[in-house]
Amino acid sequence: MAVPPLPVAERRPTKLTQFGDVRVDEYFWLRDRDDPAVLAYLEAENAFAAAALEPTATLRARVYDEIVARVEETDVTAPVRFGAWWYYQRTYEGKSYPVHCRRPATGEAYPEDLDAPGEQVVLDENDLAAGHEFCSVGVLELAPHHRLAAVGTDFEGNERHTVTFRSLDGSPAPAESITNVGDSVAWTRDGASLLYVTVDDAWRPNELWCHRLGTDPATDRLVHREDDERFRVSVARTRDDAAILVHLSSALTTEVRGADPDEPGDLEVLWPRRQGVECQLEHLTAPDGTGWWLAVTNDGGAVDFKLSAGREGASPSFRDVLAEVPGRRIMGVEAFVGHLVVAERRDGAPAVRLFALAHGEDPFGDDLDARGILVGADESPATTYLGANPEYATATVRIAQTSLVTPRGAYDVDLADGTRTLRKQQPVRGGYDASRYVSARLWVTARDGTEVPVSLVHRRDLLPEGGVPGDLPTTPMPLLLYGYGAYEISIDPMFASSRLPLLDRGVAFAVAHVRGGGELGRRWYEGGCLEHKQSSFDDFVDVAHALVDRGVADPDRLAAMGGSAGGLLIGASVNQAPHAFRAVVAEVPFVDVLSTILDPSLPLSVAEWEEWGDPLHDEAAYWRLKSYSPYDNVVATEPDGTPRRYPELLVLGSLNDTRVSFWEPAKWVAKLRAANPENPVVLKTDLGAGHAGPSGRYDAWRERALVYAWVLDRIGAGDPS
């Protein structure tokens, strides 16, 4: 394929002034998707990308085949009990989307034979997707009586769903549909009404409505409108059916209101809004029938959060039942009959603890922490997290466990003693043998002395004879370094069969758990946000240098990858250390940081001020964001006057992305090219998808194969060895 001319975006200078600082943005016009020149530019870039990536087509096809060959394409998940039914999902070879199924429960026995008669299809997403380039089911909520399901579909990738109703018992389903719904809905306890949250022009979930089945949605009742642009609205019915809870949340502050589960009228404030105080509220019906509110909160300066409980009443008075322990971040609590299950982070890994409740007036006692049972794991570090647990009256809880080398296992855990029963291990075809690979936790000392954790996985035979996980390889390895580092999101070690084409070719994969994530608790997050954001970028660059200096990574075969806020991490890191990486992948990268956060009309910008700072009103925040915004810090020359040469870059964007607008990667690539036409940059924009990329699994695997083939080609690891 002949390579078309290098796309050159037209320069249309726009002056942007704030706090007396004038920036001239030559590609500001690319924000206007109604300008025909914008789509023409994206299409030109896509044509160039297709030609530029053509040399990797054969390798891409091999990698795709290898990814698919590892997947049990026709498979079924472990069933979960909910009411009188067992619910599960099936996938079928050749079909891109799951099929949601159920079968009647007969007694308490776990259904071992899912091919026995009695299965009912709840929803076949493949039927919904027919005729659509993109299909995402963002809402699938069963009514309490299990005779109806609310189904929310998005065919654009813009995360605005249309909710319809599906009958599960053969009776006519309500014919109405509700538009502009986010992903938060809740049924009333009688199943006669649906509460749902709509999004505003900035894609902020801001209004809670109540729809009575069988009526015109135009007559739906507005329950709450949130006018503070920092806050988002979510709604849920508690597991014990005692209340409907409405969480009003910003990045740093929470208010919680409650409503009657049958007739949700005026909302009652259960947890008042106080700046900087966060709360996740849950309801517990204790063994003696008393109602309690459970709050996972940082109230009172509990940086890593605590669990408080207050007896249900007009003004609940809360007391601590699990105190804060620095370094043990309490993430959430789930209540069941006679038990609490707490999700937490300890030693840099997610974990689950079980607590039996006492009978009598005080179900918690004075020694709840001491009574906790930590769910065990077969290896360390391991990732343990809660699965779907819709049933309140249960003797077991579903969890999942995995690591970088161990496929995900679904376990039922006995609430009484923590005993695990494996219900389903993720199948990996092609004779996968976990013993052929090793994973390790490394620590890197950052420039300010902070110890940064790194998760590493590679083939075992790359170690010297007798070597153990964590030892240096015989020779430095080609390596792909991944990072994120924002919103207190943790990138925990998890198995991915799609990663095997890298590992089998001798490429190591590592995750730099930089500050700004939540791996080591809330303090780790606070050390990489707002005025400390630079620490995230320094950590990533320091990890890259350390892996090379220690002999883990080959400096000429080191690649980096990140997406969304991880794309910011990548963009800032290559500005800071352009020669550290051979190749870089930036997926839907948040790179036009300053201009985006300055514009309150853009999706989510105001809500982001508590994460990044408010450059519209705070001059210090303005200069801070400008100092690291990847787009604003592209330079043409090095300090010595020689041309700046960036690493080879593969940049992916999506036209319908509501989180990172398509123009951010487009502007960045245009500016990189203008700075130096020799900068090897490829931009590929999906013109029919949103932030998460392609919706079907086969298309997603093709996209992953495209990325991995490009990386393998650039670092010289195209064939398995």
Beta strands, then each sheet from edge to edge (+ up, - down):
strand 1: 14-18
strand 2: 21-25
strand 3: 75-76
strand 4: 80-82
strand 5: 85-91
strand 6: 99-104
strand 7: 120-124
strand 8: 136-142
strand 9: 148-154
strand 10: 161-167
strand 11: 178-187
strand 12: 193-199
strand 13: 205-212
strand 14: 221-225
strand 15: 232-237
strand 16: 244-249
strand 17: 254-259
strand 18: 268-271
strand 19: 279-285
strand 20: 291-297
strand 21: 306-311
strand 22: 318-322
strand 23: 329-336
strand 24: 339-346
strand 25: 349-356
strand 26: 373-374
strand 27: 383-386
strand 28: 396-402
strand 29: 409-414
strand 30: 420-425
strand 31: 437-445
strand 32: 451-459
strand 33: 477-483
strand 34: 508-512
strand 35: 553-563
strand 36: 583-587
strand 37: 648-654
strand 38: 681-686
sheet 1: 1+ 2-
sheet 2: 3+ 5- 4+
sheet 3: 3+ 5- 6+ 7-
sheet 4: 8+ 9- 10+ 11- 12+ 13- 14+
sheet 5: 15+ 16- 17+ 18-
sheet 6: 19+ 20- 21+ 22-
sheet 7: 23+ 24- 25+ 26-
sheet 8: 27+ 28- 29+ 30-
sheet 9: 31+ 32- 34+ 33+ 35+ 36+ 37+ 38+
end
